[in-house]
Amino acid sequence: MASKSSVRSLRHALNGVFSVYKPTGYTSRDAVNMVQDSLSEQLRLRMDFTKKLKNRDKIKIGHGGTLDPLAEGVLILGVGDGCKKLHDFLHCTKEYLVLAKFGQATDSYDSEGTITHSGSTSHISRQSLLSILPQFKGEITQVPPIYSAISIQGKRAYDYARQGIALPRPIEPRQVQILALDLVEFHHPYAVYRVECGGGTYMRSLVHDIGLALGSYSHMTGLKRTRQGTMTIQDALELTMVDDNSNDSDASSSSSINSTSNSSGTKMKHIDLDKVIKLLH
């Protein structure tokens, strides 16, 4: 049986910062828990611990900036002492590819919300879109969506929204920095933007406001974070899921996350411990 000091050494066995590629359909917390479980299990086996780990005994881990379930891309993770560095990533610059659809606004400003307004898009062209984008560059004023983690009187804005409770006061506008805003593609009624921005910028609000500026409505249908600080997609470990019943050895060996068995004999997702160690900053 492992001693208490040995278990504590496992919790702090990894120290540093690395990044993973969060797929769509998962919350940032889902990804964090997945990585925590997998790395803790591998460390348990390497350190010859026979007893199943309790949650408090698993590696210390956190993330440096939320990605919504609709979003994918670079998610910064800190382990051990690396958790102290995560605050720096909240305020660093980020880059995104943003997919938007014109003609409809939703309560969440994205495709997962309920449609609140509809409008014509016949007047929207590539040229008209390009003509209004410059007004969204530089330091701009932005109101975060109600489905956000903004705190209002000690409660998250999204909690008010999900419970159908009116906000005690309006969400206050904030100043954000848009360092670059480029139109990558336009296929009516869809547009793809490349955005480089400072911390605290909501892509959903940007898309919503662009639709209003064009005399119509718009909501976000996809989001990919391609860079956060100095970490890019190329630095991120893929969280590719492998079917538990798959016999494809090539797929299993090439993925950063695979299916494996934990001490209870059930299936779990696996991220390669050695790859994480090599990436730690």
N, C-alpha and C positions, 0 to 999 in steps of 0.2 A: 504494500500500500504506500502511496506517495505521501511524504510528510507535508505539513502545511507550508513549510519554507519552499519545498520543491514546487508545489502548486503555484505559489506566488511567483517563483522564477519563471514558470510557464507564462503567466499572465503578462510578464514584462520581457519575454524572450525576444520579441521583435520590436525594433524602434526605428521610426522614420516615416517617410511619406512616399506614396506611390499612387498610381492611378489605374482605374479599371474602366472598361467601356460598358456603361449601363445600357441594357437593351430596353426597348419600350415595353410597357405593361408591368413594370416593377417600380415601386417607390424607391427612393434613395435608401430608406431604412431597410427595405427588403434586401438590397444589394449588400449593405453593410452587414446585416445578420448572416447572409449567405457566406460571405468571405470570412467573417468571424468564426462561424461554426466549422468551416472547412480547415482554416489554418490552425485552429485550436485542436482539432481532431488529429491533424498530422503531427503537430508538436507533441500531443499526448502519446502517440505511438512511438515517436522517436525518443522520447524521454522515459519510455517503458512504464507509463502510468497505466495500471489495470482498471482503476475505478473510473466510471463515467464522470465527466466534468460537470459541475454545476455552472450556471450562467455566470456567477461571480468569479469563477476560476478561469474563464476564457480570456483570450488576449484582449487587452484594452484597445478599442478601435473607435473611430469617429470619421465623419466626412466633412469636407470643406466647401459645402455649397450644394443646396438641394437641386435635384432635377425631378420634375414632375413625372408621373407614370407615362404621360404622352411623349415625353422627351427621351432622347438617347444621347450617348456620347460620353465625354470625359467626366469622370467622377473622381475627385481627389479623396484619398483615404489616408488617415494617419493611424499608426499603431504605436503603442507604448508612449515614449516621450515625444513621438512625432505628432501626437494630438495637440501639443502646445503650439505647433506651427500652423495648424489649420486656420486660425484666425486671419493669418496673412493672405490666405487664398480667397477669403470672402471679399477682400477689397482690391484684388488684382484685376487686370483686364481679362476679358473673355472674348471668344469668337464663336459665332453661331451661324448655322444655316437654318433659315426660317421659312417654312412653307405656309402661305396664306391663301385664303379663298375669299373673293369679293362677293357681296350681295346679301350677306347675313351677318348679324351680330348675335352673340350669345352672352348669357349671364356670366360665364367664366372666361370669356374672350377666347375660348378655344373650342374645338370640335366635340369636346366631352360635355359641354354645357347645353342648356336649353335655349333655343332660338328666341330672341327677344324682339328683333327688328329685321325687316327685309327691305331691300331697295334695288333699284335698277342698276345694272352694270354696263349697259350698252354704250355709255359715254366714256368708259375707262379703256384706255389704250396704253401701249408701252410708253408712248411719248408723254401722255398726260401723267403717268405714274412717275416717270423720270423727272418731270418738271416740278413735282412737289417734294421729292425726297430730300433736296438740300435743306428744307426747313426743319428736318428732323436730325440734322447733324450738329455736332458740338454739344454745348450744355443746353438741355431742354427740360421743360417741366412735364412731369408724368404722374398720373394717378394710378397706383397699383390696383389690380383687379380685386373684387371682393373675395374671390377664391384665392386668397394669398395668406401668408403667415404673418402679415402685419398685425401687431398687437394693439388692441383698442380696449382700454380700461381692463387690462390683464387677461384678455381673451383674444384668441386668434380670429382674424376676420373670417376665415373659412368656416369656423365653428358657428358663427352667427348665421352665415349663409346656409349651411347644411341643416341647421335647426329651424330655418325659416324665421329667424328673429331679426327685427330691424336693427341696424347699427345705431348705437347710442349717439354717434356723431359721424359725419362724413369722413372718409379716408382722406387724409391731407395730401395735397400734391407734393412732389419732391423733385429736387434737381438731380438729373442723371447725366452722364456723359456718353454720347454716341461718337466714337472716334472715327468710325467708317460705316457707311451704309451703301451697299451696292446692289443693284438689281441683277441677279444672276440669270434668271429665266422669267419669261412672261408668256403664259398660254391661257388666255381668257377662259374662265375667271380666276385662274391661279397665278401666283407669283412666288418666286423664291428670292430671298434676300440673303446677302452675307453681311453680318453685323459684327463690328468690334466695339465693345462697350466697357464701361467701368462697372464696379460692383453696384448691386442694388437695382439694376435695370431689368424691367420686365418686358420680355419679347412679346407677350400677349397684349400688353398695353400699347406697345409700339405698333403692332399690326392693327389693333382696333382704331388707333388715332389716325393712321394712314388712310384707312377706309373712310373715316369721317372727313378728312381733308379733301378727299376726292368726291365728296357729295354722295357717298354711299355708305356701305357697311363692310366690315371685314372681320374675319376671325382666323386664328392660327390653327392649322391642321397638322403640323409636324414641326419638330425642333431637334436639331442636332448640335450639341456643344462640341466644337472641333478643337478648342484650346482653352485652357484656364491657366493663367500665368505663363510659366515656361513649359508646361506639360501639354502635349498635343495628342491627337488620336494615335499617332505612331508610337507614343510612349505607353499607351494604355493596354492592360491585359484584357483580352476578349473574355466576356462572360458568355461564351457560346454554350448553349445547353445541348447535351447529348442524351438521346432517348435512353432511359434506363434499360430497355430491352434490346438496345442496338448491339449488333455483333460486328459493327464496322470498326475494326481496329485502327484503321488509318484515321478515321474521324476522332476516335478517342485519343490517339497519341498527339494529334495536331492541335487539340483544343487546350486553352488555358484552364478551362473549367470542364470537368468530366463527371460522370456518375461514379460513385464509389460507395462502399459500405462502411457505416460507422460501427461503433462498438456494440450497438444493439441489433445489428444485422439489417437495419433498414437502409434505404437508399438516401443519399444526400448529394449535393453538388460540390464539386471539388475544384479548387483553384490551386495551381502548382506552387507549393511552398518555396521551392528553389528559385523559381522565376520571380517571385515576390522579393526574396532576399536580394537578388541581383539588381532589382529596380529601386530598392529603398534609398532615399536621399537623406 
